[in-house]
Amino acid sequence: MDPDTNHFSLFNLPISYALDAMALDQAFHKLQITAHPDQQSPASASDNDPPVLSMLANKAYKILKNPMTRAQHILEIHGISLEMREVPQAILFASLEWREQLLEVTDDLQSIEAMLQALTIRMEDSYTRLASCFAAMHLENAADTYVELRFLYRFKNELINKMDQFDEVI
Protein backbone atom coordinates (compact mmCIF):
# COMPACT_ATOMS: atom_id res chain seq x y z
CA MET A 1 0.00 0.00 0.00
CA ASP A 2 1.14 3.50 -0.76
CA PRO A 3 1.93 5.04 2.66
CA ASP A 4 0.04 8.18 1.66
CA THR A 5 -3.17 6.22 0.97
CA ASN A 6 -5.70 6.70 3.71
CA HIS A 7 -9.17 5.66 2.68
CA PHE A 8 -10.65 7.25 5.80
CA SER A 9 -9.48 10.68 4.65
CA LEU A 10 -11.21 10.26 1.29
CA PHE A 11 -14.49 10.25 3.22
CA ASN A 12 -13.33 12.76 5.87
CA LEU A 13 -13.68 10.11 8.58
CA PRO A 14 -11.34 9.53 11.52
CA ILE A 15 -9.09 6.48 11.41
CA SER A 16 -11.01 4.11 13.62
CA TYR A 17 -11.82 0.42 13.66
CA ALA A 18 -15.10 1.26 15.40
CA LEU A 19 -16.35 2.91 12.25
CA ASP A 20 -19.75 4.56 12.11
CA ALA A 21 -21.28 2.55 9.25
CA MET A 22 -23.98 5.13 8.63
CA ALA A 23 -21.44 7.95 8.38
CA LEU A 24 -19.41 5.86 5.93
CA ASP A 25 -22.49 5.16 3.80
CA GLN A 26 -23.48 8.82 3.77
CA ALA A 27 -19.96 10.00 2.91
CA PHE A 28 -19.71 7.41 0.14
CA HIS A 29 -23.00 8.40 -1.44
CA LYS A 30 -22.14 12.09 -1.17
CA LEU A 31 -18.80 11.48 -2.88
CA GLN A 32 -20.43 9.36 -5.59
CA ILE A 33 -22.88 12.17 -6.34
CA THR A 34 -20.05 14.70 -6.44
CA ALA A 35 -17.96 12.44 -8.69
CA HIS A 36 -20.78 11.66 -11.10
CA PRO A 37 -19.98 13.07 -14.57
CA ASP A 38 -23.46 14.64 -14.86
CA GLN A 39 -22.72 16.73 -11.77
CA GLN A 40 -19.50 18.20 -13.19
CA SER A 41 -19.42 21.61 -14.77
CA PRO A 42 -17.00 21.99 -17.70
CA ALA A 43 -14.68 24.09 -15.51
CA SER A 44 -14.58 21.60 -12.64
CA ALA A 45 -14.25 18.57 -14.90
CA SER A 46 -10.64 19.45 -15.56
CA ASP A 47 -9.82 19.70 -11.83
CA ASN A 48 -10.87 16.17 -10.87
CA ASP A 49 -11.35 13.12 -13.02
CA PRO A 50 -14.84 11.90 -11.99
CA PRO A 51 -14.40 8.28 -13.14
CA VAL A 52 -11.12 8.02 -11.21
CA LEU A 53 -12.62 9.59 -8.10
CA SER A 54 -15.62 7.27 -8.35
CA MET A 55 -13.31 4.25 -8.74
CA LEU A 56 -11.25 5.32 -5.70
CA ALA A 57 -14.41 5.85 -3.67
CA ASN A 58 -15.71 2.38 -4.60
CA LYS A 59 -12.42 0.75 -3.62
CA ALA A 60 -12.14 2.71 -0.36
CA TYR A 61 -15.75 1.99 0.56
CA LYS A 62 -15.30 -1.73 -0.03
CA ILE A 63 -12.18 -1.79 2.15
CA LEU A 64 -13.67 0.22 5.01
CA LYS A 65 -17.02 -1.58 5.00
CA ASN A 66 -15.45 -4.99 5.71
CA PRO A 67 -14.05 -5.36 9.26
CA MET A 68 -11.10 -7.52 8.14
CA THR A 69 -9.95 -5.26 5.31
CA ARG A 70 -10.57 -2.20 7.51
CA ALA A 71 -8.32 -3.70 10.20
CA GLN A 72 -5.64 -4.47 7.63
CA HIS A 73 -5.87 -0.92 6.25
CA ILE A 74 -5.51 0.64 9.70
CA LEU A 75 -2.48 -1.51 10.45
CA GLU A 76 -0.92 -0.59 7.10
CA ILE A 77 -1.56 3.12 7.76
CA HIS A 78 0.42 2.69 10.98
CA GLY A 79 3.23 0.91 9.16
CA ILE A 80 2.57 -2.57 10.49
CA SER A 81 3.24 -5.24 7.89
CA LEU A 82 1.14 -8.37 7.97
CA GLU A 83 2.79 -10.31 5.17
CA MET A 84 5.49 -12.09 7.17
CA ARG A 85 3.63 -12.19 10.47
CA GLU A 86 3.36 -15.66 11.96
CA VAL A 87 0.18 -17.26 13.17
CA PRO A 88 0.16 -17.29 16.99
CA GLN A 89 1.21 -20.67 18.39
CA ALA A 90 -1.96 -21.09 20.42
CA ILE A 91 -4.04 -20.95 17.26
CA LEU A 92 -1.72 -23.39 15.50
CA PHE A 93 -2.13 -25.92 18.31
CA ALA A 94 -5.90 -25.40 18.32
CA SER A 95 -5.87 -25.90 14.56
CA LEU A 96 -4.20 -29.27 14.93
CA GLU A 97 -6.94 -30.34 17.34
CA TRP A 98 -9.67 -29.06 15.00
CA ARG A 99 -8.20 -30.89 12.04
CA GLU A 100 -8.01 -34.12 14.06
CA GLN A 101 -11.66 -33.63 15.06
CA LEU A 102 -12.60 -32.97 11.46
CA LEU A 103 -10.93 -36.21 10.37
CA GLU A 104 -12.88 -38.10 13.03
CA VAL A 105 -16.26 -36.63 12.05
CA THR A 106 -15.78 -36.51 8.32
CA ASP A 107 -19.14 -38.19 7.63
CA ASP A 108 -21.14 -36.67 10.49
CA LEU A 109 -22.85 -33.45 9.41
CA GLN A 110 -24.12 -32.58 12.90
CA SER A 111 -20.61 -32.76 14.34
CA ILE A 112 -19.26 -30.56 11.57
CA GLU A 113 -22.07 -28.06 12.18
CA ALA A 114 -21.21 -28.06 15.91
CA MET A 115 -17.56 -27.39 15.05
CA LEU A 116 -18.64 -24.51 12.80
CA GLN A 117 -20.79 -23.06 15.57
CA ALA A 118 -17.91 -23.26 18.07
CA LEU A 119 -15.56 -21.69 15.54
CA THR A 120 -18.03 -18.87 14.88
CA ILE A 121 -18.17 -18.10 18.61
CA ARG A 122 -14.38 -18.05 18.76
CA MET A 123 -14.29 -15.69 15.79
CA GLU A 124 -16.79 -13.36 17.48
CA ASP A 125 -14.55 -13.31 20.56
CA SER A 126 -11.55 -12.55 18.33
CA TYR A 127 -13.43 -9.66 16.68
CA THR A 128 -14.24 -8.26 20.13
CA ARG A 129 -10.58 -8.56 21.10
CA LEU A 130 -9.54 -6.89 17.82
CA ALA A 131 -11.85 -3.94 18.48
CA SER A 132 -10.44 -3.61 22.02
CA CYS A 133 -6.88 -3.69 20.72
CA PHE A 134 -7.61 -0.91 18.24
CA ALA A 135 -9.49 1.15 20.84
CA ALA A 136 -6.45 0.95 23.15
CA MET A 137 -4.04 1.46 20.20
CA HIS A 138 -2.34 -1.86 20.97
CA LEU A 139 -1.50 -2.26 17.30
CA GLU A 140 0.87 -5.22 17.63
CA ASN A 141 -1.81 -7.16 19.51
CA ALA A 142 -4.34 -6.06 16.88
CA ALA A 143 -2.04 -7.41 14.18
CA ASP A 144 -1.73 -10.76 15.96
CA THR A 145 -5.50 -10.95 16.36
CA TYR A 146 -5.98 -10.05 12.69
CA VAL A 147 -3.67 -12.91 11.66
CA GLU A 148 -5.58 -15.24 13.98
CA LEU A 149 -8.88 -14.22 12.40
CA ARG A 150 -7.51 -14.70 8.92
CA PHE A 151 -6.48 -18.22 9.92
CA LEU A 152 -9.88 -18.89 11.51
CA TYR A 153 -11.60 -17.80 8.30
CA ARG A 154 -9.58 -20.33 6.33
CA PHE A 155 -10.61 -23.12 8.66
CA LYS A 156 -14.23 -21.92 8.58
CA ASN A 157 -14.16 -22.15 4.79
CA GLU A 158 -12.84 -25.71 5.06
CA LEU A 159 -15.75 -26.61 7.32
CA ILE A 160 -18.25 -25.00 4.96
CA ASN A 161 -16.72 -26.85 2.01
CA LYS A 162 -17.00 -30.09 3.97
CA MET A 163 -20.66 -29.34 4.67
CA ASP A 164 -21.24 -28.57 0.98
CA GLN A 165 -20.02 -32.08 0.18
CA PHE A 166 -23.00 -33.41 2.13
CA ASP A 167 -25.34 -31.31 -0.05
CA GLU A 168 -23.75 -32.75 -3.18
CA VAL A 169 -24.38 -36.30 -1.98
CA ILE A 170 -28.05 -35.66 -1.30
N, CA and C atoms as a LAMMPS dump frame, in Angstrom:
ITEM: TIMESTEP
0
ITEM: NUMBER OF ATOMS
510
ITEM: BOX BOUNDS ff ff ff
-5.0000000000000000e+02 5.0000000000000000e+02
-5.0000000000000000e+02 5.0000000000000000e+02
-5.0000000000000000e+02 5.0000000000000000e+02
ITEM: ATOMS id mol type element x y z
1 1 1 N 0.843 -1.186 0
2 1 2 C 0 0 0
3 1 3 C 0.88 1.237 0
4 2 1 N 0.474 2.214 -0.75
5 2 2 C 1.137 3.504 -0.755
6 2 3 C 0.962 4.117 0.636
7 3 1 N 2.059 4.522 1.297
8 3 2 C 1.928 5.038 2.658
9 3 3 C 1.068 6.288 2.75
10 4 1 N 0.868 6.976 1.646
11 4 2 C 0.042 8.176 1.659
12 4 3 C -1.441 7.857 1.486
13 5 1 N -1.774 6.594 1.18
14 5 2 C -3.169 6.216 0.974
15 5 3 C -3.85 6.024 2.318
16 6 1 N -4.886 6.805 2.512
17 6 2 C -5.701 6.701 3.712
18 6 3 C -7.144 6.806 3.257
19 7 1 N -7.797 5.675 3.181
20 7 2 C -9.17 5.655 2.682
21 7 3 C -10.132 6.393 3.601
22 8 1 N -9.797 6.499 4.869
23 8 2 C -10.646 7.248 5.797
24 8 3 C -10.687 8.721 5.393
25 9 1 N -9.54 9.251 4.996
26 9 2 C -9.48 10.676 4.648
27 9 3 C -10.285 10.991 3.397
28 10 1 N -10.407 10.039 2.484
29 10 2 C -11.207 10.256 1.288
30 10 3 C -12.649 10.602 1.664
31 11 1 N -13.123 10.017 2.756
32 11 2 C -14.493 10.253 3.223
33 11 3 C -14.551 11.225 4.402
34 12 1 N -13.42 11.834 4.731
35 12 2 C -13.331 12.758 5.873
36 12 3 C -13.79 12.098 7.173
37 13 1 N -13.356 10.855 7.367
38 13 2 C -13.677 10.114 8.575
39 13 3 C -12.399 9.89 9.384
40 14 1 N -12.528 9.818 10.704
41 14 2 C -11.341 9.526 11.524
42 14 3 C -10.9 8.08 11.325
43 15 1 N -9.61 7.848 11.479
44 15 2 C -9.09 6.477 11.409
45 15 3 C -9.553 5.766 12.668
46 16 1 N -10.45 4.808 12.477
47 16 2 C -11.011 4.106 13.619
48 16 3 C -11.563 2.759 13.178
49 17 1 N -11.258 1.727 13.947
50 17 2 C -11.824 0.424 13.66
51 17 3 C -13.318 0.436 13.96
52 18 1 N -13.692 1.152 15.019
53 18 2 C -15.101 1.261 15.399
54 18 3 C -15.755 2.312 14.508
55 19 1 N -15.866 1.984 13.261
56 19 2 C -16.35 2.906 12.248
57 19 3 C -17.866 3.057 12.324
58 20 1 N -18.325 4.276 12.181
59 20 2 C -19.753 4.56 12.11
60 20 3 C -20.209 4.203 10.699
61 21 1 N -20.882 3.058 10.567
62 21 2 C -21.278 2.554 9.246
63 21 3 C -22.199 3.528 8.52
64 22 1 N -23.07 4.174 9.26
65 22 2 C -23.982 5.125 8.625
66 22 3 C -23.214 6.338 8.09
67 23 1 N -22.251 6.815 8.845
68 23 2 C -21.438 7.952 8.383
69 23 3 C -20.639 7.563 7.14
70 24 1 N -20.13 6.33 7.114
71 24 2 C -19.406 5.861 5.928
72 24 3 C -20.337 5.81 4.724
73 25 1 N -21.522 5.241 4.906
74 25 2 C -22.486 5.158 3.801
75 25 3 C -22.844 6.544 3.275
76 26 1 N -23.111 7.463 4.18
77 26 2 C -23.481 8.82 3.769
78 26 3 C -22.33 9.506 3.03
79 27 1 N -21.121 9.376 3.554
80 27 2 C -19.963 10.005 2.915
81 27 3 C -19.707 9.394 1.538
82 28 1 N -19.887 8.092 1.416
83 28 2 C -19.705 7.413 0.141
84 28 3 C -20.711 7.92 -0.885
85 29 1 N -21.967 7.96 -0.495
86 29 2 C -23.003 8.402 -1.439
87 29 3 C -22.806 9.866 -1.827
88 30 1 N -22.408 10.674 -0.882
89 30 2 C -22.142 12.092 -1.174
90 30 3 C -20.993 12.221 -2.179
91 31 1 N -19.952 11.441 -1.973
92 31 2 C -18.804 11.48 -2.879
93 31 3 C -19.183 10.95 -4.262
94 32 1 N -19.99 9.905 -4.299
95 32 2 C -20.427 9.363 -5.585
96 32 3 C -21.252 10.393 -6.367
97 33 1 N -22.094 11.126 -5.676
98 33 2 C -22.88 12.171 -6.343
99 33 3 C -21.957 13.261 -6.867
100 34 1 N -21.006 13.666 -6.045
101 34 2 C -20.047 14.7 -6.443
102 34 3 C -19.21 14.242 -7.631
103 35 1 N -18.846 12.963 -7.64
104 35 2 C -17.96 12.437 -8.686
105 35 3 C -18.703 12.071 -9.965
106 36 1 N -20.019 12.065 -9.913
107 36 2 C -20.78 11.663 -11.103
108 36 3 C -20.554 12.666 -12.234
109 37 1 N -20.273 12.179 -13.436
110 37 2 C -19.979 13.075 -14.569
111 37 3 C -21.094 14.079 -14.859
112 38 1 N -22.347 13.717 -14.6
113 38 2 C -23.458 14.643 -14.864
114 38 3 C -23.457 15.824 -13.898
115 39 1 N -22.77 15.664 -12.772
116 39 2 C -22.719 16.727 -11.774
117 39 3 C -21.56 17.698 -11.998
118 40 1 N -20.704 17.405 -12.952
119 40 2 C -19.502 18.202 -13.186
120 40 3 C -19.796 19.327 -14.175
121 41 1 N -19.372 20.514 -13.815
122 41 2 C -19.417 21.612 -14.773
123 41 3 C -18.175 21.505 -15.644
124 42 1 N -18.183 22.082 -16.847
125 42 2 C -16.997 21.993 -17.7
126 42 3 C -15.73 22.512 -17.023
127 43 1 N -15.862 23.534 -16.187
128 43 2 C -14.682 24.085 -15.515
129 43 3 C -14.147 23.123 -14.46
130 44 1 N -15.047 22.483 -13.707
131 44 2 C -14.576 21.596 -12.638
132 44 3 C -14.149 20.237 -13.168
133 45 1 N -14.596 19.875 -14.342
134 45 2 C -14.245 18.566 -14.897
135 45 3 C -12.752 18.428 -15.105
136 46 1 N -12.078 19.53 -15.363
137 46 2 C -10.635 19.446 -15.564
138 46 3 C -9.882 19.321 -14.247
139 47 1 N -10.499 19.741 -13.133
140 47 2 C -9.824 19.696 -11.832
141 47 3 C -9.74 18.273 -11.286
142 48 1 N -10.825 17.53 -11.393
143 48 2 C -10.874 16.165 -10.865
144 48 3 C -11.424 15.256 -11.952
145 49 1 N -10.867 14.1 -12.052
146 49 2 C -11.345 13.124 -13.023
147 49 3 C -12.448 12.305 -12.36
148 50 1 N -13.735 12.581 -12.672
149 50 2 C -14.839 11.897 -11.987
150 50 3 C -14.765 10.379 -12.025
151 51 1 N -14.459 9.752 -13.172
152 51 2 C -14.396 8.278 -13.137
153 51 3 C -13.316 7.751 -12.186
154 52 1 N -12.191 8.447 -12.116
155 52 2 C -11.12 8.015 -11.214
156 52 3 C -11.551 8.201 -9.764
157 53 1 N -12.159 9.328 -9.46
158 53 2 C -12.619 9.591 -8.104
159 53 3 C -13.685 8.569 -7.697
160 54 1 N -14.581 8.259 -8.618
161 54 2 C -15.616 7.266 -8.352
162 54 3 C -14.993 5.889 -8.11
163 55 1 N -14 5.54 -8.902
164 55 2 C -13.314 4.252 -8.744
165 55 3 C -12.599 4.194 -7.386
166 56 1 N -11.927 5.273 -7.004
167 56 2 C -11.252 5.324 -5.703
168 56 3 C -12.252 5.213 -4.56
169 57 1 N -13.377 5.893 -4.716
170 57 2 C -14.411 5.848 -3.674
171 57 3 C -14.961 4.435 -3.53
172 58 1 N -15.201 3.757 -4.654
173 58 2 C -15.707 2.378 -4.6
174 58 3 C -14.725 1.469 -3.887
175 59 1 N -13.446 1.588 -4.23
176 59 2 C -12.418 0.754 -3.621
177 59 3 C -12.308 1.039 -2.116
178 60 1 N -12.267 2.314 -1.765
179 60 2 C -12.141 2.705 -0.355
180 60 3 C -13.348 2.247 0.447
181 61 1 N -14.518 2.403 -0.12
182 61 2 C -15.746 1.991 0.564
183 61 3 C -15.734 0.489 0.835
184 62 1 N -15.352 -0.272 -0.177
185 62 2 C -15.304 -1.732 -0.031
186 62 3 C -14.324 -2.134 1.075
187 63 1 N -13.19 -1.482 1.132
188 63 2 C -12.179 -1.788 2.153
189 63 3 C -12.668 -1.423 3.537
190 64 1 N -13.25 -0.246 3.683
191 64 2 C -13.668 0.219 5.007
192 64 3 C -14.934 -0.47 5.499
193 65 1 N -15.766 -0.941 4.609
194 65 2 C -17.024 -1.581 4.996
195 65 3 C -16.783 -2.944 5.655
196 66 1 N -15.758 -3.648 5.208
197 66 2 C -15.452 -4.988 5.708
198 66 3 C -14.525 -4.887 6.926
199 67 1 N -14.883 -5.496 8.061
200 67 2 C -14.054 -5.361 9.265
201 67 3 C -12.634 -5.909 9.11
202 68 1 N -12.453 -6.958 8.315
203 68 2 C -11.103 -7.516 8.139
204 68 3 C -10.232 -6.589 7.286
205 69 1 N -10.761 -6.134 6.156
206 69 2 C -9.953 -5.258 5.306
207 69 3 C -9.766 -3.897 5.962
208 70 1 N -10.742 -3.459 6.77
209 70 2 C -10.574 -2.201 7.515
210 70 3 C -9.44 -2.339 8.524
211 71 1 N -9.392 -3.47 9.225
212 71 2 C -8.318 -3.705 10.198
213 71 3 C -6.964 -3.71 9.495
214 72 1 N -6.895 -4.423 8.386
215 72 2 C -5.637 -4.469 7.627
216 72 3 C -5.219 -3.069 7.182
217 73 1 N -6.177 -2.283 6.718
218 73 2 C -5.874 -0.924 6.251
219 73 3 C -5.339 -0.057 7.394
220 74 1 N -5.963 -0.151 8.545
221 74 2 C -5.506 0.644 9.7
222 74 3 C -4.084 0.236 10.078
223 75 1 N -3.824 -1.049 10.108
224 75 2 C -2.479 -1.512 10.455
225 75 3 C -1.458 -1.024 9.426
226 76 1 N -1.825 -1.069 8.151
227 76 2 C -0.922 -0.588 7.104
228 76 3 C -0.687 0.917 7.219
229 77 1 N -1.716 1.679 7.564
230 77 2 C -1.561 3.12 7.765
231 77 3 C -0.511 3.384 8.837
232 78 1 N -0.516 2.533 9.856
233 78 2 C 0.422 2.691 10.976
234 78 3 C 1.752 1.975 10.74
235 79 1 N 1.948 1.498 9.527
236 79 2 C 3.234 0.914 9.159
237 79 3 C 3.465 -0.503 9.654
238 80 1 N 2.418 -1.204 9.998
239 80 2 C 2.565 -2.573 10.487
240 80 3 C 2.311 -3.533 9.335
241 81 1 N 3.342 -4.283 8.981
242 81 2 C 3.243 -5.242 7.885
243 81 3 C 2.657 -6.55 8.391
244 82 1 N 1.781 -7.11 7.597
245 82 2 C 1.135 -8.375 7.974
246 82 3 C 1.633 -9.545 7.147
247 83 1 N 2.385 -9.271 6.116
248 83 2 C 2.794 -10.313 5.169
249 83 3 C 3.628 -11.417 5.81
250 84 1 N 4.591 -11.083 6.603
251 84 2 C 5.492 -12.088 7.175
252 84 3 C 5.151 -12.426 8.626
253 85 1 N 4.016 -11.957 9.09
254 85 2 C 3.63 -12.186 10.472
255 85 3 C 3.201 -13.636 10.658
256 86 1 N 3.669 -14.259 11.708
257 86 2 C 3.364 -15.663 11.96
258 86 3 C 2.037 -15.814 12.692
259 87 1 N 1.402 -16.936 12.459
260 87 2 C 0.177 -17.265 13.173
261 87 3 C 0.56 -17.572 14.622
262 88 1 N -0.162 -17.008 15.585
263 88 2 C 0.158 -17.287 16.99
264 88 3 C 0.138 -18.799 17.276
265 89 1 N 1.079 -19.236 18.109
266 89 2 C 1.214 -20.668 18.394
267 89 3 C -0.046 -21.281 18.964
268 90 1 N -0.744 -20.547 19.807
269 90 2 C -1.962 -21.09 20.42
270 90 3 C -2.979 -21.465 19.348
271 91 1 N -3.081 -20.655 18.318
272 91 2 C -4.043 -20.951 17.26
273 91 3 C -3.562 -22.12 16.397
274 92 1 N -2.257 -22.251 16.245
275 92 2 C -1.722 -23.394 15.497
276 92 3 C -2.032 -24.709 16.212
277 93 1 N -1.834 -24.71 17.536
278 93 2 C -2.131 -25.921 18.312
279 93 3 C -3.63 -26.235 18.271
280 94 1 N -4.451 -25.199 18.406
281 94 2 C -5.899 -25.403 18.325
282 94 3 C -6.277 -25.944 16.953
283 95 1 N -5.606 -25.449 15.93
284 95 2 C -5.874 -25.9 14.561
285 95 3 C -5.597 -27.39 14.397
286 96 1 N -4.511 -27.845 15.003
287 96 2 C -4.201 -29.273 14.933
288 96 3 C -5.327 -30.101 15.552
289 97 1 N -5.833 -29.645 16.685
290 97 2 C -6.935 -30.345 17.342
291 97 3 C -8.182 -30.333 16.463
292 98 1 N -8.472 -29.169 15.85
293 98 2 C -9.67 -29.058 14.999
294 98 3 C -9.565 -29.993 13.8
295 99 1 N -8.372 -30.033 13.224
296 99 2 C -8.198 -30.888 12.042
297 99 3 C -8.339 -32.376 12.414
298 100 1 N -7.838 -32.747 13.599
299 100 2 C -8.015 -34.118 14.058
300 100 3 C -9.5 -34.417 14.263
301 101 1 N -10.218 -33.463 14.869
302 101 2 C -11.66 -33.63 15.061
303 101 3 C -12.373 -33.762 13.72
304 102 1 N -11.972 -32.945 12.77
305 102 2 C -12.604 -32.973 11.456
306 102 3 C -12.387 -34.317 10.769
307 103 1 N -11.201 -34.888 10.947
308 103 2 C -10.933 -36.21 10.369
309 103 3 C -11.815 -37.281 11.013
310 104 1 N -12.076 -37.116 12.311
311 104 2 C -12.882 -38.099 13.028
312 104 3 C -14.362 -38.014 12.668
313 105 1 N -14.827 -36.832 12.295
314 105 2 C -16.261 -36.634 12.045
315 105 3 C -16.554 -36.378 10.572
316 106 1 N -15.695 -36.837 9.736
317 106 2 C -15.775 -36.513 8.318
318 106 3 C -17.117 -36.851 7.673
319 107 1 N -17.854 -37.829 8.225
320 107 2 C -19.137 -38.189 7.628
321 107 3 C -20.305 -37.932 8.577
322 108 1 N -20.109 -37.009 9.512
323 108 2 C -21.143 -36.674 10.489
324 108 3 C -21.451 -35.179 10.39
325 109 1 N -22.504 -34.848 9.655
326 109 2 C -22.851 -33.451 9.405
327 109 3 C -23.126 -32.687 10.69
328 110 1 N -23.805 -33.274 11.644
329 110 2 C -24.121 -32.579 12.897
330 110 3 C -22.852 -32.203 13.654
331 111 1 N -21.871 -33.071 13.654
332 111 2 C -20.61 -32.763 14.344
333 111 3 C -19.872 -31.633 13.641
334 112 1 N -19.908 -31.632 12.321
335 112 2 C -19.257 -30.559 11.573
336 112 3 C -19.972 -29.233 11.822
337 113 1 N -21.3 -29.265 11.875
338 113 2 C -22.071 -28.056 12.182
339 113 3 C -21.741 -27.544 13.583
340 114 1 N -21.569 -28.451 14.536
341 114 2 C -21.205 -28.058 15.906
342 114 3 C -19.815 -27.415 15.922
343 115 1 N -18.9 -27.979 15.139
344 115 2 C -17.558 -27.389 15.045
345 115 3 C -17.643 -25.981 14.456
346 116 1 N -18.472 -25.82 13.443
347 116 2 C -18.638 -24.512 12.802
348 116 3 C -19.226 -23.511 13.784
349 117 1 N -20.184 -23.947 14.573
350 117 2 C -20.786 -23.061 15.57
351 117 3 C -19.742 -22.638 16.618
352 118 1 N -18.948 -23.578 17.092
353 118 2 C -17.905 -23.257 18.074
354 118 3 C -16.869 -22.315 17.468
355 119 1 N -16.519 -22.544 16.221
356 119 2 C -15.556 -21.688 15.537
357 119 3 C -16.118 -20.283 15.37
358 120 1 N -17.391 -20.175 15.044
359 120 2 C -18.027 -18.869 14.884
360 120 3 C -17.993 -18.09 16.193
361 121 1 N -18.237 -18.761 17.293
362 121 2 C -18.175 -18.105 18.613
363 121 3 C -16.75 -17.627 18.886
364 122 1 N -15.776 -18.451 18.56
365 122 2 C -14.376 -18.051 18.757
366 122 3 C -14.035 -16.839 17.885
367 123 1 N -14.547 -16.824 16.671
368 123 2 C -14.293 -15.688 15.786
369 123 3 C -14.931 -14.408 16.333
370 124 1 N -16.128 -14.53 16.875
371 124 2 C -16.789 -13.363 17.479
372 124 3 C -15.959 -12.828 18.638
373 125 1 N -15.432 -13.719 19.456
374 125 2 C -14.551 -13.307 20.562
375 125 3 C -13.299 -12.615 20.022
376 126 1 N -12.753 -13.142 18.931
377 126 2 C -11.554 -12.546 18.327
378 126 3 C -11.856 -11.161 17.775
379 127 1 N -13.037 -10.99 17.18
380 127 2 C -13.425 -9.659 16.684
381 127 3 C -13.565 -8.67 17.832
382 128 1 N -14.124 -9.129 18.949
383 128 2 C -14.24 -8.262 20.128
384 128 3 C -12.857 -7.862 20.626
385 129 1 N -11.956 -8.833 20.667
386 129 2 C -10.585 -8.555 21.099
387 129 3 C -9.895 -7.599 20.132
388 130 1 N -10.13 -7.777 18.829
389 130 2 C -9.542 -6.892 17.818
390 130 3 C -10.015 -5.457 18.029
391 131 1 N -11.305 -5.275 18.249
392 131 2 C -11.849 -3.936 18.485
393 131 3 C -11.23 -3.312 19.734
394 132 1 N -11.06 -4.118 20.781
395 132 2 C -10.443 -3.613 22.015
396 132 3 C -8.992 -3.209 21.791
397 133 1 N -8.28 -4.009 21.017
398 133 2 C -6.882 -3.689 20.715
399 133 3 C -6.775 -2.358 19.97
400 134 1 N -7.636 -2.168 18.984
401 134 2 C -7.613 -0.905 18.238
402 134 3 C -8.016 0.265 19.123
403 135 1 N -9.032 0.068 19.965
404 135 2 C -9.489 1.148 20.845
405 135 3 C -8.373 1.592 21.781
406 136 1 N -7.563 0.637 22.237
407 136 2 C -6.454 0.95 23.148
408 136 3 C -5.165 1.269 22.393
409 137 1 N -5.218 1.232 21.058
410 137 2 C -4.045 1.465 20.203
411 137 3 C -2.925 0.461 20.479
412 138 1 N -3.293 -0.757 20.823
413 138 2 C -2.339 -1.86 20.966
414 138 3 C -2.235 -2.525 19.594
415 139 1 N -1.507 -1.869 18.704
416 139 2 C -1.504 -2.264 17.302
417 139 3 C -0.811 -3.602 17.051
418 140 1 N 0.218 -3.919 17.804
419 140 2 C 0.874 -5.22 17.625
420 140 3 C -0.076 -6.344 18.017
421 141 1 N -0.818 -6.158 19.103
422 141 2 C -1.811 -7.159 19.507
423 141 3 C -2.934 -7.231 18.478
424 142 1 N -3.316 -6.077 17.93
425 142 2 C -4.338 -6.062 16.882
426 142 3 C -3.857 -6.849 15.668
427 143 1 N -2.595 -6.691 15.32
428 143 2 C -2.035 -7.411 14.175
429 143 3 C -2.059 -8.918 14.423
430 144 1 N -1.688 -9.327 15.63
431 144 2 C -1.734 -10.764 15.96
432 144 3 C -3.163 -11.305 15.884
433 145 1 N -4.103 -10.526 16.383
434 145 2 C -5.502 -10.949 16.356
435 145 3 C -6.022 -10.998 14.928
436 146 1 N -5.602 -10.047 14.105
437 146 2 C -5.984 -10.051 12.689
438 146 3 C -5.487 -11.338 12.01
439 147 1 N -4.241 -11.69 12.256
440 147 2 C -3.671 -12.909 11.662
441 147 3 C -4.442 -14.132 12.161
442 148 1 N -4.778 -14.145 13.429
443 148 2 C -5.578 -15.242 13.984
444 148 3 C -6.922 -15.343 13.261
445 149 1 N -7.589 -14.209 13.083
446 149 2 C -8.881 -14.22 12.405
447 149 3 C -8.767 -14.695 10.958
448 150 1 N -7.724 -14.271 10.304
449 150 2 C -7.513 -14.701 8.918
450 150 3 C -7.375 -16.23 8.869
451 151 1 N -6.661 -16.781 9.817
452 151 2 C -6.481 -18.221 9.919
453 151 3 C -7.819 -18.907 10.23
454 152 1 N -8.578 -18.326 11.146
455 152 2 C -9.878 -18.892 11.506
456 152 3 C -10.833 -18.895 10.311
457 153 1 N -10.763 -17.842 9.504
458 153 2 C -11.598 -17.796 8.301
459 153 3 C -11.255 -18.941 7.35
460 154 1 N -9.98 -19.229 7.208
461 154 2 C -9.583 -20.329 6.328
462 154 3 C -10.169 -21.659 6.814
463 155 1 N -10.074 -21.883 8.12
464 155 2 C -10.612 -23.124 8.663
465 155 3 C -12.139 -23.146 8.54
466 156 1 N -12.775 -22.01 8.745
467 156 2 C -14.227 -21.922 8.582
468 156 3 C -14.628 -22.294 7.15
469 157 1 N -13.881 -21.805 6.186
470 157 2 C -14.157 -22.151 4.788
471 157 3 C -13.994 -23.649 4.541
472 158 1 N -13.011 -24.256 5.188
473 158 2 C -12.84 -25.708 5.062
474 158 3 C -14.07 -26.452 5.602
475 159 1 N -14.565 -25.981 6.745
476 159 2 C -15.751 -26.611 7.323
477 159 3 C -16.962 -26.44 6.399
478 160 1 N -17.121 -25.255 5.865
479 160 2 C -18.245 -24.997 4.956
480 160 3 C -18.132 -25.866 3.71
481 161 1 N -16.922 -25.985 3.18
482 161 2 C -16.716 -26.85 2.014
483 161 3 C -17.06 -28.299 2.344
484 162 1 N -16.691 -28.722 3.545
485 162 2 C -16.997 -30.087 3.97
486 162 3 C -18.516 -30.268 4.068
487 163 1 N -19.209 -29.263 4.581
488 163 2 C -20.664 -29.335 4.668
489 163 3 C -21.292 -29.346 3.278
490 164 1 N -20.722 -28.598 2.356
491 164 2 C -21.236 -28.573 0.983
492 164 3 C -21.139 -29.947 0.334
493 165 1 N -20.15 -30.724 0.73
494 165 2 C -20.023 -32.08 0.184
495 165 3 C -21.219 -32.938 0.553
496 166 1 N -21.806 -32.678 1.733
497 166 2 C -23.005 -33.407 2.131
498 166 3 C -24.173 -33.036 1.227
499 167 1 N -24.272 -31.752 0.842
500 167 2 C -25.344 -31.311 -0.054
501 167 3 C -25.221 -31.963 -1.422
502 168 1 N -23.973 -32.151 -1.865
503 168 2 C -23.749 -32.753 -3.183
504 168 3 C -24.16 -34.224 -3.202
505 169 1 N -24.033 -34.882 -2.071
506 169 2 C -24.376 -36.3 -1.975
507 169 3 C -25.881 -36.494 -2.015
508 170 1 N -26.59 -35.538 -1.429
509 170 2 C -28.054 -35.657 -1.3
510 170 3 C -28.753 -35.48 -2.62
